[in-house]
Amino acid sequence: MNNPHLPFLFALALLTSCAERPLPQFGDPISVIVPIEKSAYGPRLTQHKRNGAILSWMERNDEGGSLLFSSFHDGEWQSPLIAALDDQMFINWADLPAVATINANALLAHWRSHVSNAPYAYQILTSISNDQGVSWSTPESPHSDGTPTEHGFVSTFAAGADMGLIWLDGRNTPDNGMTLRSAIIDSDGRPQKETLIDDLVCDCCQTDVAITRDGPIATYRDRTSEEVRDIYVSRFIDGFWQSSIPISNDNWVISGCPVNGPSISAVDEQVAISWFTAANEKPMVKMVLSSDAGKSFSEPIIVDAEGTLGNVSIVSIDQLSFVVTWMKKLQNKSYAIQIRVITTDGKIGAIKTIGQTTNARTVPQILKIADNLLIAWTDDRMGTSKIKSVKVKIVRDKANAT
């Protein structure tokens, strides 16, 4: 596998004006009620149109499971709609289904469904709605192998008028390792152009994709035959996934999957990736930057270290600034949801805690909507799994960060 860690001009002379800009500040978190009556699992945020958002989650019911979603409008989450009912739905805290926007009217939903009595045998299913989620097409699988093996950890990306997907694919297991694959879902919901991206990857870490000036770039946790599990990227150029490269050589040797994947965000040629590593038994959240659409990356920036659990998510708030969110262990058997801003010239803001949870098994989600961050995660309240959502104002003047 290629391993070219290309030189990176961290000074970024074209962005010298950033030095004169104050670091963004953040107001106090304001709760945004999610209209959920039952226990809910696996929240996921996706962008909807220009300044909107979709929050999706899973619920258990007598018939198996359901995938629901709510749109963010006028500062509130709207009444939820059902995207999928599946008596074989696989509900899991780490592998998050989603409802994603294809175009102005079309949505795509994806989730996992059991295909046999084996404990790790499930397929990915997708469905299309052309009326903003009122009705949905017959579910189809984007992978053609038909094997009773593990498939999941989907990320989506725009592919012209269609929707692209990447996922972890276990068709070669157990004799060989997990693979990373991709497909395109056309406007009628039909999968096509199934492609292998990487023939050996970590088994159950989240994947992510962002769109750069040059096209999609995927990030994921790789795996070598020596059990090194570091973060890699592959760029989608002229219709083909390129050979993957590492974003940093952590050299984290671990015999099992840490269930802790990377997150990526991009604006034009500016790319930022954040991830968790515990190489040398030192847990850290790190971040790298790219000014050439992911061809090369900076040296890693340490976002947080002692006590961090990872479970990262990242979002751009303008062309010069990115915000990372992650989880940190507290002393009272709870966990802080924290954020921090990093600029493209390497400036690092203060850490801000925007919430807490008693549930370590959640992956906080973050999006920028107008002048606010939207953040969502899972919390346990009196034995019930609930989704917490807050909005946090982005301000340039510290005096107004309230």
C-alpha positions in Angstrom: 0.0 0.0 0.0 1.4 3.4 -0.9 2.7 5.5 2.0 3.7 8.9 0.6 3.5 11.5 3.4 4.0 14.5 1.1 5.6 17.7 2.3 3.1 20.3 3.6 3.8 24.1 3.6 2.2 24.8 7.0 2.8 28.5 6.7 0.1 28.7 4.0 1.2 32.1 2.7 -2.0 32.7 0.9 -3.9 32.7 4.2 -1.8 35.3 6.0 -4.8 37.4 6.5 -6.0 34.8 9.0 -3.4 36.0 11.4 -5.3 39.2 11.8 -8.6 37.5 12.4 -9.7 36.8 16.0 -10.3 33.2 17.0 -14.0 32.3 16.9 -15.7 32.2 20.3 -18.7 30.2 21.4 -21.8 31.1 23.3 -23.4 29.0 26.0 -25.2 25.9 24.8 -29.0 26.2 24.4 -31.0 23.1 24.5 -33.1 22.2 21.4 -35.8 19.6 22.3 -35.9 16.5 20.1 -39.5 15.3 19.8 -38.9 11.7 20.8 -41.2 9.7 23.1 -39.5 6.3 23.1 -35.9 5.3 23.8 -33.7 6.4 20.9 -30.4 5.2 19.7 -27.6 6.3 17.3 -28.3 9.9 16.5 -26.7 11.2 13.3 -26.7 14.7 11.8 -26.6 15.4 8.1 -26.7 18.7 6.2 -30.1 19.5 4.5 -30.1 22.0 1.7 -28.0 25.2 2.4 -28.8 26.1 6.0 -30.8 23.1 7.3 -30.1 19.9 9.1 -31.6 16.4 9.5 -31.3 14.4 12.7 -32.0 10.7 12.4 -32.1 7.9 15.0 -33.3 4.4 15.7 -36.1 3.1 17.9 -36.9 -0.4 18.9 -40.5 -1.7 18.5 -42.5 -4.9 18.5 -41.8 -5.4 14.8 -38.0 -4.9 15.2 -36.7 -1.4 14.6 -37.5 1.8 12.9 -35.4 4.6 11.5 -36.9 8.1 12.1 -35.7 11.6 11.2 -36.5 15.2 12.0 -35.8 18.4 10.1 -34.4 21.5 11.7 -36.5 24.5 10.9 -37.0 27.9 12.5 -34.6 26.9 15.3 -36.6 23.8 16.2 -36.7 20.1 15.5 -39.9 19.3 13.6 -42.2 16.3 14.2 -40.4 13.2 13.1 -41.2 11.0 10.1 -40.4 7.3 9.6 -37.9 6.5 7.0 -37.8 2.7 7.5 -39.5 -0.1 9.4 -37.6 -3.3 9.5 -38.2 -6.4 11.6 -34.6 -7.3 11.2 -33.0 -3.9 11.8 -29.7 -4.0 13.6 -29.6 -1.3 16.3 -26.1 -0.4 17.5 -24.6 2.7 19.2 -21.5 2.9 16.9 -22.8 2.1 13.5 -25.1 4.9 12.6 -27.8 4.9 9.9 -28.8 8.2 8.4 -31.2 10.1 6.2 -29.2 12.2 3.8 -30.1 14.8 1.2 -29.7 14.0 -2.5 -31.2 17.2 -4.0 -33.9 19.7 -3.3 -36.6 17.1 -3.0 -34.9 13.7 -2.7 -33.6 11.9 0.4 -31.7 8.7 0.8 -32.0 6.5 4.0 -29.6 3.7 4.9 -29.5 1.2 7.7 -28.4 -2.3 8.6 -30.6 -5.4 8.5 -29.9 -9.0 9.8 -29.7 -11.6 7.0 -29.2 -14.8 9.2 -29.1 -16.0 12.7 -25.3 -15.5 12.8 -24.3 -12.7 15.3 -22.5 -10.6 12.7 -24.4 -11.2 9.5 -26.2 -8.1 8.2 -26.6 -6.2 5.0 -26.9 -2.5 4.2 -30.3 -1.4 2.9 -31.0 1.9 1.2 -34.3 3.6 0.2 -35.1 6.7 -1.7 -37.8 9.3 -1.1 -38.7 11.9 -3.7 -41.3 13.7 -1.5 -39.1 14.8 1.4 -39.7 11.6 3.4 -43.4 11.1 3.1 -43.0 7.9 1.1 -40.0 5.6 0.4 -38.9 3.2 -2.3 -38.5 -0.5 -1.8 -35.2 -1.1 0.0 -32.2 -2.3 -1.9 -28.7 -3.3 -1.0 -25.7 -1.4 -2.5 -23.5 -4.5 -2.2 -23.9 -7.4 -4.6 -22.1 -10.2 -2.7 -25.1 -11.7 -0.8 -22.8 -13.2 1.8 -24.0 -13.6 5.5 -21.3 -11.3 6.7 -20.9 -7.9 8.3 -21.6 -4.8 6.2 -22.0 -1.3 7.7 -20.4 2.0 8.9 -21.8 3.8 5.9 -20.9 7.4 4.8 -22.6 9.2 1.9 -21.4 11.8 -0.5 -22.9 13.8 -3.4 -22.2 12.3 -6.8 -23.7 14.7 -9.3 -27.5 14.0 -9.3 -26.9 10.7 -7.5 -25.6 9.6 -4.1 -22.3 7.9 -3.4 -21.7 5.5 -0.5 -18.7 4.0 1.2 -18.9 1.2 3.7 -17.0 -1.6 5.6 -17.6 -4.9 3.8 -17.0 -8.3 5.4 -17.6 -10.5 2.3 -14.0 -11.9 2.6 -14.1 -12.6 6.3 -13.3 -14.6 8.3 -10.5 -16.0 6.2 -9.4 -12.5 5.1 -10.0 -9.1 6.6 -12.6 -6.4 6.3 -12.6 -4.3 3.1 -13.7 -0.8 2.2 -16.0 -0.5 -0.8 -18.1 2.1 -2.6 -21.1 2.3 -4.8 -23.4 4.9 -6.5 -27.1 5.0 -5.9 -29.0 6.5 -8.8 -32.0 8.7 -8.6 -34.3 5.7 -8.8 -32.6 4.0 -5.9 -30.6 1.5 -8.0 -27.1 0.7 -6.9 -24.3 0.7 -9.5 -20.5 1.1 -9.9 -19.6 -1.1 -6.9 -15.9 -0.6 -6.3 -13.2 -1.8 -3.9 -11.3 1.0 -2.2 -9.0 -0.9 0.2 -8.7 -4.6 0.7 -7.8 -4.6 4.4 -9.2 -2.1 6.9 -10.2 -2.0 10.6 -13.3 -4.0 11.4 -15.7 -1.5 13.0 -14.5 2.1 13.1 -16.7 4.8 11.6 -15.9 6.1 8.1 -16.4 9.6 6.7 -16.3 11.5 3.4 -16.1 15.2 2.5 -16.2 17.0 -0.8 -13.2 19.1 -1.8 -12.5 21.3 -4.8 -11.2 18.1 -6.6 -14.0 15.8 -5.5 -14.8 13.4 -2.7 -12.2 12.3 -0.2 -12.8 9.3 2.1 -11.2 8.7 5.5 -11.1 5.5 7.6 -9.0 3.4 9.9 -6.7 1.1 8.0 -5.2 -2.2 9.2 -2.0 -3.8 8.2 -0.9 -7.5 8.6 1.1 -6.3 11.6 -2.1 -4.9 13.2 -1.1 -1.3 12.8 -4.4 0.6 12.7 -3.8 4.2 11.6 -6.0 6.7 9.7 -5.8 6.7 5.9 -7.5 8.6 3.1 -8.5 7.9 -0.5 -9.4 10.5 -3.1 -12.0 10.0 -5.8 -10.5 11.4 -9.0 -12.0 11.1 -12.5 -14.3 8.4 -11.4 -11.8 6.2 -9.6 -10.7 5.9 -6.0 -6.9 6.5 -5.7 -4.4 4.5 -3.7 -4.8 5.3 -0.1 -2.2 7.1 2.0 -1.8 7.7 5.8 -2.5 11.1 7.2 -0.2 10.5 10.1 2.1 7.6 11.2 0.8 7.0 14.8 1.9 3.4 14.5 -1.0 2.3 16.8 -0.6 -1.5 17.2 -3.8 -2.9 18.5 -5.1 -6.5 18.1 -8.8 -5.5 18.0 -10.9 -2.7 16.6 -11.1 0.4 18.9 -14.5 1.4 17.5 -13.3 4.9 17.1 -13.2 6.3 13.6 -12.1 9.6 12.0 -14.1 12.6 10.9 -13.4 14.9 8.0 -14.6 18.3 6.8 -13.6 20.3 3.7 -14.1 23.7 2.1 -12.7 23.9 -1.5 -9.1 22.9 -1.2 -9.0 23.2 2.7 -9.4 19.8 4.4 -9.3 18.9 8.1 -9.4 15.4 9.6 -9.6 14.6 13.3 -9.2 11.2 14.9 -8.5 9.3 18.1 -5.3 7.2 18.8 -3.9 5.5 21.8 -0.5 4.6 20.3 2.1 3.9 23.0 -0.8 3.8 25.5 -1.2 7.6 25.3 -4.8 8.5 24.3 -5.1 11.6 22.1 -7.4 13.4 19.8 -5.4 14.7 16.9 -6.1 16.7 13.8 -4.3 17.4 10.5 -4.8 20.0 7.8 -4.4 20.1 4.1 -4.4 23.0 1.7 -4.3 21.0 -1.5 -7.6 19.0 -1.3 -6.0 16.1 0.6 -2.9 15.4 -1.5 -0.7 16.2 1.5 -1.2 16.9 5.2 0.4 18.9 8.0 2.1 17.5 11.0 -0.6 16.4 13.6 -2.0 19.0 16.0 -3.0 17.6 19.5 -6.6 18.6 20.2 -6.8 16.8 23.6 -4.9 14.2 25.5 -5.3 12.8 29.0 -8.7 11.4 29.7 -10.0 11.7 26.2 -12.3 8.9 24.8 -12.2 10.2 21.3 -15.5 9.6 19.4 -14.7 12.7 17.3 -16.7 14.8 14.8 -15.4 17.8 12.9 -17.0 20.6 10.9 -15.8 23.7 9.1 -17.3 27.0 10.3 -15.7 29.1 7.5 -12.9 28.7 5.0 -10.3 29.3 7.7 -11.6 27.5 10.8 -12.7 24.0 11.9 -14.4 22.9 15.1 -13.8 19.4 16.6 -16.0 17.8 19.2 -15.1 14.7 21.3 -15.7 13.1 24.6 -13.7 13.3 27.8 -14.0 11.2 31.0 -14.9 13.0 34.2 -14.5 11.9 37.8 -18.2 11.4 38.5 -18.7 8.5 36.0 -19.9 10.9 33.4 -18.4 12.2 30.2 -18.0 15.8 28.9 -18.9 16.7 25.3 -16.2 19.2 24.4 -15.4 21.5 21.4 -12.3 23.3 20.2 -11.6 25.5 17.2 -8.4 25.1 15.1 -7.6 27.5 12.2 -5.8 26.7 9.0 -2.7 28.5 10.2 -2.5 26.3 13.3 -4.1 28.6 15.9 -5.9 26.6 18.6 -8.8 27.9 20.7 -9.7 27.1 24.3 -11.6 23.9 25.1 -15.3 24.5 25.9 -17.6 21.9 27.5 -21.1 22.1 25.9 -22.7 19.2 27.7 -22.4 15.9 29.6 -23.6 12.4 29.3 -23.6 9.3 31.5 -23.3 7.1 28.3 -19.8 6.5 27.0 -21.3 4.7 24.0 -22.3 7.7 21.8 -20.6 9.5 18.9 -21.4 13.2 19.3 -22.6 14.8 16.0 -21.8 18.4 14.9 -23.0 20.7 12.1 -22.8 24.4 11.3 -26.2 26.0 10.7 -26.1 29.7 9.9 -24.3 31.3 12.9 -24.7 28.3 15.2 -23.3 24.9 15.8 -25.8 22.1 16.2 -24.5 19.2 18.4 -26.4 16.0 19.3 -25.5 12.9 21.4 -27.1 10.1 23.4 -27.7 10.3 27.1 -29.2 7.9 29.6 -31.9 9.3 31.8 -33.5 7.0 34.4 -32.6 4.0 32.4 -33.9 5.4 29.1 -31.8 6.3 26.1 -32.5 9.8 25.0 -31.0 12.2 22.4 -29.7 15.5 23.6 -29.4 18.4 21.2 -28.0 21.8 21.7 -27.2 24.9 19.6 -24.1 27.0 20.3 -23.7 30.5 18.8 -20.5 31.2 16.9 -19.2 34.8 17.6 -16.1 36.7 16.6 -16.3 39.1 19.6 -15.6 37.4 22.9 -17.7 40.0 24.7 -20.8 38.7 22.9 -20.2 35.0 23.5 -23.1 34.5 25.8 
